[in-house]
Amino acid sequence: MVTSSATTAPTGAKLPDEAALRDLVDYRCVVEGGAAALASRRATPEQLEHLEALAAELDAIDDFGTWSEQDTLLHLVIADASGSERLLVEVGRVRAEVFRLSQLVPVPRQATELANREHGELVAAIGSREPDRAREAMVSHVESTRALWLGLGRVPRRSRGR
């Protein structure tokens, strides 16, 4: 469990407004959701094992800085498993922006616990070779990040009979 954020926001730095955050989330949903769907079709057994190991490691990390790095790595491995170099590059770009924004708000332990559960659902969907389920799991996960940034008490979730 992550107990605290290892970084502090730069003086005067603040999150973008809600419209800009929505735009970023929409972009991530399309790019990372598409990468997850393709990864569910194309991931090698070694990539699936790596994703499972990363998801398990995230559960055991206490330091937010380390957790954030491993979180980014998990997203990059998913993009790599998509088999698209362009998607890998785009996910790398967007993850740099996500990392920067994550340094601007304190991240409560409950948020990383939720993200860890979502990572588990995402990796399971990719491993079961279900593209629609993988896309939906990634979209739900990305929307949770937006909710955190906006300080919403209720994290948006899409139901799928779960």
Residue, then its C-alpha position, 0 to 999 in steps of 0.5 A: m500500500v502506498t502511504s504518501s506522495a514522495t514529491t511535492a508540487p512546484t510552487g504555484a503549480k496547479l492542475p489544468d482546468e476541468a476541460a483540459l483534464r477531460d481532453l487529456v482523459d479522452y485522449r488517454c481513453v482512445v490511445e491507451g484503451g486501444a493499446a489494451a485492446l490490441a495487447s489482448r490480441r497480440a501480447t506474447p506469453e512473456q509480456l503477459e507474465h511481465l504484466e502479471a508480475l508488475a501488477a503484483e509488485l504494485d500491490a506491495i509498494d509503499d513509496f508513491g514515487t516507486w509506485s508511480e514509476q512501476d505504474t508507468l512501466l505497466h502502462l508502457v508494457i501494455a502499449d508494447a504488447s499492442g505491437s504498435e510502435r506508434l502506440l508505444v511512443e504515444v503512451g510514453r508521451v501521455r504517461a510523461e504528462v500523467f506523471r507530471l500531473s500526479q506530482l501536483v496533488p496528494v495521492p491518498r492510499q485509497a486511490t492507489e489501492l483502487a488503481n491496483r485493483e483496476h490494474g488486476e482487472l486490466v491484466a486479467a482482461i488482456g490475459s483472457r484475450e478479450p479486447d472489449r473487456a481490456r479496452e473497457a478496463m483501461v477506460s475505467h482506470v483512466e477515468s479514475t485518474r480524472a476523478l482523483w485529479l478533480g477531487l471527486g468522492r465518487v470514482p466513475r465506473r462503467s458496469r459490465g455485469r461485475 
